[in-house]
Amino acid sequence: GTLQNIYEYQTMICELTGMEVSNASMYDGASALAEAAVMACEQTRRKELVISNAVHPEYRETVQTYTETQNLTGKPVAFKDGVTDIDQVKALVNDKTAAVIVQYPNFFGNVEDLKALAEVAHAQKALLVVAVADPVSLGVLESPGALGADIVVGEGQSFGNPVSFGGPHIGFFAAREKYVRRMPGRIVGATVDNKGQRAFVLTLQAREQHIRIEKATSNICSNQALNALAVNMALSAIGKKGLQEMAMQCLQKAHYAFNQLTSLPGVEAAFPGKPFFKEFVIKLPQDPEKVNEALVKDKIIPGLPLKRFYPELGNALLVCVTELRTKAEIDLLAERLGGLK
C-alpha cells in the first residue's frame, strides 16, 4: 500500500502544480527549493542562479548552504512594491543563468507575475523555479505550470500535517517530464505485472545514490512517506471543491482583515494595490514587537515583524489570516490594535 499511496500523492501534487512528474517527497520546502536550484544548474550546465529577495529568507539561506559548496553563484534580485523587480531580472539574466527562482505567493503574500518572469528566463534558455510555501493558495490561483514554470517545489505541511514544533514537515517537488532524470528523490511509477495486474514500483532508480553514488542527482536517500500519507489523506478528504472553499475563505478573510486594519489611524498598507492571497504587510505607527507583546494578553499574535529580515521596511508587520479565523476574531484584532497608543 505504501507505493500506491506515494503514487497517488505524486498524482495530486502534479494536479496542484500543473507539472508532469513529482517525486515521493523531500524533507521540507526549503530543502526542496535548494535541491531544485542544484538540479537546474545540472540540467542547464550553468552555474549562476537569479533569486528574488521576495523568496522566504530562510529558504534563500538553505539554497545558499546547498549551492556554495558546489561553486554555484546566486544573484539576488530586489523587490519593488512588494514583488520581484522584473526590470532587474531582465538585467541579471544572461546565457550563464541556470534559473530564475521566485516564490508564489511570495514572502509578503503578494502574487508574482510568473508568466512575465518565465518569458524572461526562457529567452535566455534558463529555467523558472517556483517555490510555493503554502499550496492551499493553488486552490484559487492558476497553477505555476500553466504560467510557464519548469520546476515547482514547496512545503506541504498545511495539508494534514501538524506544526509539531517545527517538524517533521514535507517538501514536494514536481517538474516537467523532460527533466525527470535529473530529479532528486524516489519516484513511484505504475506498471503491469506478469499476471496482467496493475502494480506500483520504484522507477528510474539509476538517479539515486544506492545505485551509483558518484553519479547520483542528490544525496537524499529517505523521504517523508508518512507525511505524504497525511497529505494524501487530507487532500482526498477535502477534495477539489473543499480545497477551493478553504482557499476562498483564506482569501476573503484576509482581505476583510486588510480593509479593517488599514482603516485604523496610522496603519497603512505597505504595498497598496498588489494582489495577495492570505498574507499582507502593514506599516504600524508603533514598534511591531511591542504590539505583539501588548496583544498577546488577549491571546492574539498580530503578525511577524519584518525588521529582522528586512530592516529597510521599518515598522512593517506581516499578517496572516487563515480559514480558521472568524469575523469576531478579526474585529477584535482591529479593536485592540486601534486602542494601542
C-alpha positions in Angstrom: 0.0 0.0 0.0 2.9 2.4 0.6 3.9 2.5 -3.1 0.3 3.1 -4.1 -0.1 5.9 -1.5 3.1 7.6 -2.8 1.9 7.2 -6.4 -1.4 8.9 -5.6 0.4 11.6 -3.6 2.6 12.3 -6.7 -0.5 12.5 -8.9 -2.2 15.1 -6.6 1.0 17.2 -6.5 1.1 17.2 -10.3 -2.5 18.3 -10.5 -1.9 21.1 -8.0 1.3 22.4 -9.5 0.5 21.9 -13.2 3.6 19.8 -13.6 4.0 16.4 -15.3 6.1 14.4 -12.8 6.5 14.5 -9.0 8.9 12.7 -6.6 7.9 10.8 -3.5 8.7 13.9 -1.2 11.5 15.9 0.2 12.4 16.9 3.8 10.7 20.3 3.7 10.0 23.3 1.4 13.4 24.9 2.0 15.5 21.8 1.1 13.2 21.1 -1.8 14.0 24.6 -3.2 17.7 24.1 -2.7 17.6 20.7 -4.5 15.7 22.4 -7.3 18.4 25.1 -7.6 21.1 22.4 -7.9 19.0 20.4 -10.4 18.5 23.5 -12.6 22.3 24.0 -12.7 22.9 20.4 -13.6 20.2 20.4 -16.3 21.4 23.6 -18.0 25.1 23.0 -17.2 25.3 26.6 -16.0 26.5 27.9 -12.6 24.5 31.1 -11.9 21.2 31.5 -10.2 19.0 34.6 -10.1 17.0 34.5 -6.8 14.3 37.0 -5.7 14.7 38.7 -2.3 10.9 38.2 -2.0 11.5 34.5 -1.5 11.3 33.4 2.1 14.7 34.5 3.7 15.3 31.1 5.3 14.6 29.3 2.0 17.2 31.6 0.5 19.7 30.7 3.3 19.1 27.0 2.6 19.7 27.5 -1.1 23.0 29.2 -0.3 24.1 26.4 2.0 23.5 23.8 -0.7 25.0 25.8 -3.6 28.1 27.5 -2.1 29.9 24.2 -1.7 29.3 23.4 -5.3 30.7 26.7 -6.6 27.3 27.9 -7.8 26.6 31.6 -7.7 23.4 33.3 -6.5 22.5 36.7 -7.7 19.9 38.5 -5.5 17.1 40.5 -7.1 15.4 43.3 -5.2 11.7 43.6 -4.8 9.8 46.6 -5.9 6.3 47.4 -4.5 6.2 44.0 -2.8 7.0 41.9 -5.9 10.1 40.8 -7.7 11.6 43.7 -9.7 11.3 42.3 -13.3 13.4 45.0 -14.8 16.3 43.9 -12.5 15.6 40.3 -13.5 16.0 41.2 -17.2 19.3 43.0 -16.4 20.7 40.0 -14.5 19.6 37.0 -16.6 22.0 36.1 -19.3 23.4 33.0 -21.1 25.2 31.9 -17.9 21.9 31.8 -15.8 20.7 28.4 -14.9 17.4 29.5 -13.3 15.3 32.4 -12.0 13.9 31.5 -8.6 10.8 33.1 -7.2 8.0 32.4 -4.6 4.3 32.2 -5.4 2.7 33.9 -3.5 5.9 35.5 -2.3 7.1 36.0 1.3 4.9 39.1 1.6 1.8 37.3 0.4 1.8 39.0 -2.9 1.1 37.2 -6.2 4.1 37.3 -8.6 3.7 37.6 -12.4 5.0 34.2 -13.2 4.2 34.5 -16.9 6.4 37.5 -17.4 9.2 36.0 -15.3 9.0 32.8 -17.4 9.4 34.7 -20.6 12.5 36.5 -19.3 14.1 33.2 -18.1 13.2 31.2 -21.2 14.5 33.9 -23.6 18.0 33.0 -22.2 17.2 29.3 -22.1 17.2 29.4 -18.3 14.6 27.6 -16.1 11.9 29.2 -13.9 11.9 27.6 -10.5 8.9 28.4 -8.3 8.6 27.8 -4.6 5.1 27.5 -3.1 5.3 27.9 0.7 1.5 27.4 1.0 -0.1 25.1 -1.6 -3.6 25.9 -0.3 -3.2 29.0 -2.5 -3.3 26.8 -5.5 -7.0 26.2 -4.7 -7.7 29.6 -6.2 -4.5 30.7 -8.1 -3.6 29.5 -11.5 -1.0 26.7 -11.3 2.7 27.6 -11.8 2.9 25.0 -14.6 0.2 26.8 -16.6 2.1 30.0 -16.3 5.4 28.7 -17.5 7.3 27.2 -14.5 9.7 24.4 -15.2 10.2 23.2 -11.6 7.7 23.7 -8.8 8.6 22.9 -5.2 7.1 23.8 -1.8 6.0 23.0 1.7 3.1 20.5 2.1 2.8 20.9 5.9 -0.6 22.7 5.6 -2.2 19.5 4.2 -2.8 17.2 7.2 0.5 17.7 9.0 0.6 19.4 12.4 3.1 22.1 13.1 4.9 19.7 15.5 7.3 22.4 16.9 9.0 22.7 13.6 8.9 19.3 12.1 8.9 16.8 10.6 7.3 18.5 7.6 7.2 17.5 3.9 8.6 19.1 0.8 7.0 18.5 -2.5 9.0 18.5 -5.8 7.5 18.5 -9.3 8.9 19.2 -12.7 8.4 18.9 -16.5 8.8 15.3 -17.6 11.8 16.1 -19.8 13.7 16.9 -16.6 12.8 13.7 -14.8 16.2 12.1 -15.0 17.7 15.0 -13.1 15.1 14.9 -10.3 16.2 14.1 -6.7 14.4 11.6 -4.5 12.4 8.5 -5.2 9.7 8.2 -7.9 6.9 5.6 -7.9 5.5 4.5 -11.2 2.5 2.4 -12.3 3.0 -0.7 -14.4 1.5 -4.1 -15.1 2.9 -7.3 -13.5 3.3 -10.7 -15.2 -0.2 -11.6 -14.3 -1.6 -8.6 -16.1 -2.5 -6.8 -12.9 -1.7 -3.1 -12.1 1.4 -2.8 -9.9 3.4 0.1 -8.4 7.2 0.2 -8.5 10.1 2.4 -7.7 11.3 3.6 -11.1 14.3 5.4 -12.7 16.4 4.4 -9.7 19.7 5.0 -11.6 19.4 8.6 -10.4 19.7 7.5 -6.8 22.7 7.1 -4.6 22.2 3.4 -3.8 22.7 2.6 -7.5 25.6 4.9 -8.5 26.6 7.1 -5.6 29.2 9.1 -7.6 26.6 10.0 -10.3 23.6 10.4 -8.1 21.4 13.5 -8.7 21.0 14.0 -5.0 22.2 12.6 -1.7 18.6 12.3 -0.3 18.1 8.6 0.4 14.9 8.6 2.5 11.8 10.7 2.2 8.8 11.8 4.2 6.5 9.0 3.1 4.4 9.1 6.4 3.9 12.8 6.0 3.0 12.2 2.3 0.3 9.8 3.5 -1.1 12.5 5.7 -1.1 14.9 2.7 -2.8 12.2 0.6 -5.5 11.6 3.3 -6.1 15.3 3.8 -6.5 16.1 0.1 -8.6 13.0 -0.5 -10.9 14.0 2.4 -11.5 17.7 1.3 -11.4 17.1 -2.4 -11.1 19.7 -5.1 -14.2 21.7 -4.1 -13.1 21.5 -0.4 -9.7 22.9 -1.3 -11.2 25.7 -3.4 -13.5 26.5 -0.5 -10.6 26.5 2.0 -8.6 28.8 -0.3 -11.5 31.1 -0.9 -12.1 31.5 2.8 -8.5 32.4 3.4 -8.6 34.9 0.5 -11.9 36.6 1.7 -11.0 36.7 5.4 -7.5 38.1 4.7 -9.0 40.8 2.5 -11.6 41.7 5.2 -8.8 41.9 7.8 -6.7 44.0 5.4 -9.6 46.5 5.0 -10.3 46.6 8.7 -6.7 47.1 9.8 -5.7 49.7 7.1 -8.7 51.8 8.1 -7.2 52.4 11.5 -5.4 55.7 12.1 -1.7 55.5 11.4 -1.9 52.0 9.9 -1.0 51.8 6.2 -0.7 49.2 3.5 3.0 48.6 2.8 2.3 47.6 -0.8 -1.0 49.1 -1.8 -2.8 47.7 -4.8 -0.8 44.5 -5.0 -2.9 41.3 -5.3 -2.4 39.0 -2.3 -3.7 35.6 -1.1 -3.9 35.3 2.7 -0.9 37.3 3.9 -0.3 41.0 3.7 2.1 43.6 5.0 1.0 46.7 7.0 3.1 49.6 8.4 2.4 50.5 12.0 3.0 53.7 13.9 4.4 51.6 16.8 7.2 49.0 17.1 5.6 45.7 15.9 7.5 43.8 18.6 5.8 45.9 21.3 2.4 45.5 19.5 2.8 41.7 19.7 3.7 41.9 23.4 0.7 44.0 24.2 -1.9 41.9 22.3 -0.6 38.5 23.4 -2.5 39.2 26.6 -5.7 38.9 24.6 -4.3 35.7 23.1 -3.7 37.5 19.8 -0.5 37.3 17.8 -1.0 40.0 15.2 1.9 39.0 12.9 5.6 38.7 12.1 7.7 41.9 12.5 9.7 42.1 9.3 12.6 44.2 10.7 14.6 41.0 11.4 14.6 40.1 7.8 14.2 43.4 6.0 15.4 46.3 8.2 14.6 48.8 5.5 10.9 48.1 5.9 10.9 49.6 9.4 7.7 49.0 11.4 6.3 46.6 8.9 4.2 43.6 10.1 3.4 40.5 8.1 -0.2 39.4 8.9 -1.6 36.0 8.0 -5.3 35.1 8.1 -6.4 31.5 7.5 -9.8 29.8 7.1 -9.8 29.1 10.8 -10.2 32.7 11.9 -13.6 34.2 12.5 -15.0 37.7 11.8 -15.3 38.2 15.5 -11.6 37.4 16.0 -10.6 39.8 13.1 -12.8 42.6 14.6 -11.2 42.0 18.0 -7.7 42.3 16.5 -8.7 45.6 14.8 -10.3 46.9 18.0 -7.2 46.1 20.2 -4.8 47.4 17.6 -6.7 50.6 17.2 -6.7 51.1 21.0 -2.9 51.0 21.3 -1.0 54.2 21.9 
